[in-house]
């Protein structure tokens, strides 16, 4: 059963269209990463899925009774206000000491229970935020650039923790990230957004596809290529180019379902798009 889905979603800020024609779905137990340049609508998409932004068109469909845990991109706390991690996890609803200890232990920071939130490092702070998000036993964990400000080793450690959470709890994960060199290996599926869905695919297969590496080089193992390849043309939401036919995207190697073993595929009008049964090297697909 699909946990959450967007259907032909459009979001506008006043007269400016930020997202247009976005269709996607998150299934139980998968890790899906949304990537794209600054200002591409990644965080806006997450907020629309959370229900904090009302779409101008389309709809968001959630599984009945869906439990969602959320880790924001940033959380400003007044440094002058004393608040321990234990107290933070008990807001707005009081939690038992056992619940707090279990949540902090799950994210590897049980020792921080009595530390002031203002005194935590960036990595410690994010792990406490993750512990709080997990306290409601979410079926879907949504994270908005959770490793912003962390160094590369801190990013890698946090993403390993996300993989462990998925493995141990079975929760699906939908996260926004710009840490492509790290996040690619942690994802089952990557969705590239720049006002609409440019493409999506399985990162390991993208990195392994010889046709893809031949086009975009070996240095990034496919990560940077997935991020950059679609952004050499206009992304005016009113510009309805046919991405499947390849007018503005070279067609990428794909599998039959965009899952493990598949590679990046272009999206049609912002939707998930059709997939091909076999890998097609760029330039060989014809007109």
C-alpha positions in Angstrom: 0.0 0.0 0.0 1.4 3.4 -1.0 2.1 5.5 2.1 2.0 9.0 0.4 1.5 10.2 -3.1 1.4 13.5 -5.0 -0.8 13.7 -8.1 -0.1 16.4 -10.7 0.9 18.8 -7.8 1.5 22.5 -8.5 2.5 25.0 -5.8 2.6 28.8 -6.3 3.9 31.6 -4.2 1.7 34.5 -5.4 2.1 34.7 -9.1 5.3 32.6 -9.1 5.0 28.8 -9.8 7.5 26.9 -7.7 6.4 23.4 -8.6 4.4 22.1 -11.5 3.1 18.7 -12.6 4.8 16.7 -9.8 3.6 13.1 -9.4 5.4 10.7 -7.1 4.7 8.0 -4.6 6.6 6.6 -1.6 6.1 2.9 -0.8 6.6 1.1 2.6 10.2 0.6 3.6 12.0 2.5 0.9 14.5 5.4 1.1 13.7 8.1 -1.4 15.9 11.1 -1.8 14.9 14.4 -3.5 17.7 16.3 -5.0 18.0 19.5 -7.0 19.7 22.9 -7.1 18.9 25.7 -4.7 15.5 27.2 -5.3 14.3 24.1 -7.2 11.3 23.5 -4.9 12.7 20.5 -2.9 11.7 21.8 0.5 8.4 23.2 -0.9 7.6 19.8 -2.1 8.2 18.3 1.3 6.0 20.9 3.0 3.2 20.3 0.5 3.4 16.5 1.2 3.3 17.3 5.0 0.2 19.4 4.4 1.6 22.7 5.6 1.4 24.2 2.1 -1.8 24.1 0.1 -1.2 23.2 -3.5 -2.6 25.4 -6.3 -3.4 22.2 -8.3 -3.4 18.5 -7.8 -3.6 16.6 -4.5 -1.7 14.7 -1.9 -3.0 11.3 -0.9 -2.0 9.7 2.3 -2.6 6.2 3.6 -5.3 6.1 6.3 -3.9 6.8 9.7 -0.4 7.4 8.4 2.1 8.2 11.1 4.7 10.7 10.0 7.9 11.7 11.7 9.6 15.0 10.6 13.1 16.4 10.9 13.2 20.0 9.8 16.0 21.7 7.9 16.7 23.9 10.8 15.3 24.5 14.2 16.1 27.7 16.1 16.1 27.5 19.9 16.8 30.4 22.2 20.2 29.8 23.7 19.2 31.7 26.8 16.4 29.2 27.6 17.6 26.2 29.6 16.4 23.0 28.0 17.9 19.6 28.2 17.6 17.0 25.5 15.3 15.0 27.8 13.0 17.9 28.2 13.0 18.7 24.5 11.8 15.1 23.7 8.9 15.6 26.1 7.5 18.6 24.2 4.7 19.1 23.5 3.6 15.9 25.2 5.2 14.5 28.3 7.1 11.3 27.7 8.2 8.8 30.3 11.9 8.5 31.1 12.0 5.1 29.6 10.6 6.4 26.3 13.1 9.2 26.2 16.0 6.9 27.0 14.9 4.4 24.3 14.6 7.1 21.6 18.0 8.7 22.4 19.5 5.3 22.5 18.1 4.4 19.1 20.0 7.4 17.6 23.2 6.7 19.6 23.0 9.8 21.9 21.6 8.3 25.2 24.5 10.0 27.0 23.1 13.4 26.0 19.8 13.2 27.9 20.8 15.8 30.5 22.9 18.0 28.2 21.6 21.4 27.2 20.3 21.6 23.7 22.3 24.8 23.2 25.5 23.0 24.0 25.2 20.2 21.4 27.3 19.9 18.3 25.5 20.0 14.9 25.6 16.2 14.6 24.4 15.7 18.1 21.6 18.2 17.6 20.4 16.4 14.5 20.4 13.0 16.2 18.3 14.4 19.0 15.8 15.8 16.4 15.7 12.4 14.8 15.1 10.7 18.1 12.1 13.0 18.7 10.8 12.2 15.2 11.0 8.5 16.0 9.0 8.7 19.2 5.7 8.3 17.5 6.8 5.1 15.7 6.3 6.7 12.3 5.6 4.7 9.2 7.1 7.5 7.1 10.1 9.6 8.2 10.5 12.9 6.3 13.7 14.9 6.6 14.5 18.2 5.1 18.3 18.5 4.5 19.1 16.9 7.8 22.8 17.1 7.5 23.1 20.7 6.5 26.2 22.2 8.3 27.8 18.8 9.0 31.1 17.8 7.6 31.4 14.9 5.2 32.1 12.3 7.9 29.2 13.6 9.9 26.9 13.4 6.9 28.0 9.8 6.2 27.4 8.8 9.8 23.9 10.3 9.8 22.9 8.6 6.6 24.2 5.3 8.0 21.9 5.9 11.0 19.0 6.5 8.7 19.7 3.2 7.0 19.8 1.5 10.4 16.5 3.1 11.4 14.8 1.8 8.2 16.2 -1.7 8.7 15.2 -1.9 12.4 11.8 -0.1 12.2 10.6 -0.7 8.6 9.8 3.0 8.3 10.0 4.5 4.8 12.2 7.5 4.5 11.7 10.6 2.2 14.5 13.1 2.5 15.7 16.3 0.8 19.4 16.5 0.4 22.2 18.3 -1.5 24.9 15.9 -0.1 25.0 13.9 -3.3 28.5 12.4 -2.7 27.1 10.8 0.4 23.4 10.3 0.0 23.4 8.4 -3.3 24.6 5.1 -1.7 21.9 5.4 1.1 18.9 5.7 -1.3 16.8 3.2 -3.0 15.5 5.8 -5.4 16.6 9.4 -6.2 14.2 12.0 -7.6 15.7 15.0 -9.3 13.6 18.1 -9.0 13.9 21.6 -10.6 10.4 23.0 -10.6 9.2 19.7 -11.9 10.5 16.1 -11.8 13.4 15.9 -14.2 14.2 12.2 -13.7 14.4 9.5 -11.2 16.2 6.2 -10.8 18.0 3.8 -8.6 21.4 5.3 -7.6 23.5 2.1 -7.5 22.5 1.2 -11.0 23.0 4.8 -12.2 26.6 4.7 -10.9 27.2 1.2 -12.5 25.8 1.8 -15.9 28.7 2.1 -18.4 26.7 4.3 -20.8 26.0 6.7 -18.0 29.6 6.8 -16.8 30.8 7.3 -20.3 28.7 10.4 -20.6 29.3 11.9 -17.2 32.6 10.6 -16.0 33.8 8.3 -13.2 34.8 10.9 -10.6 31.4 11.1 -8.9 30.3 7.5 -9.4 27.2 8.8 -11.0 26.1 11.0 -8.1 26.9 14.4 -9.5 25.8 13.4 -13.0 22.3 12.5 -11.8 22.2 15.9 -10.2 23.5 18.0 -13.1 22.5 16.3 -16.3 19.0 17.7 -16.5 19.8 21.3 -15.8 21.2 22.6 -19.1 17.9 23.8 -20.4 15.0 26.0 -19.3 12.7 24.8 -16.6 9.9 27.2 -17.2 6.8 25.4 -15.7 4.9 26.5 -18.8 7.4 24.9 -21.1 5.9 21.4 -21.8 8.8 19.7 -23.5 8.5 16.0 -24.1 11.1 14.5 -21.8 10.3 10.9 -22.7 11.0 11.5 -26.3 14.3 13.1 -25.4 13.8 16.6 -26.7 15.8 18.0 -23.8 17.1 14.9 -22.0 19.2 12.1 -23.3 17.3 8.9 -22.4 18.9 7.0 -19.6 19.3 3.3 -18.9 16.2 2.1 -17.0 14.6 -1.0 -15.5 11.0 -2.0 -15.6 10.0 -0.4 -12.3 12.6 2.1 -11.3 13.6 -0.1 -8.4 16.8 -1.9 -7.4 18.7 -2.9 -10.5 17.4 0.0 -12.5 18.9 3.3 -13.5 17.8 6.9 -14.0 14.9 7.5 -16.2 13.4 10.8 -17.5 10.0 11.9 -16.3 7.1 12.9 -18.5 5.6 16.2 -17.7 6.9 15.9 -14.1 5.3 12.5 -13.5 7.0 9.3 -12.8 7.1 8.4 -16.5 7.3 5.2 -18.3 10.3 2.9 -18.1 12.2 0.8 -20.7 13.0 -2.8 -20.3 16.6 -2.5 -21.4 19.3 0.0 -21.1 19.5 2.4 -24.0 22.8 4.3 -24.5 22.4 8.0 -25.2 22.3 8.8 -28.9 21.0 5.3 -29.8 17.4 5.8 -29.2 16.6 7.4 -32.5 14.4 10.4 -33.2 
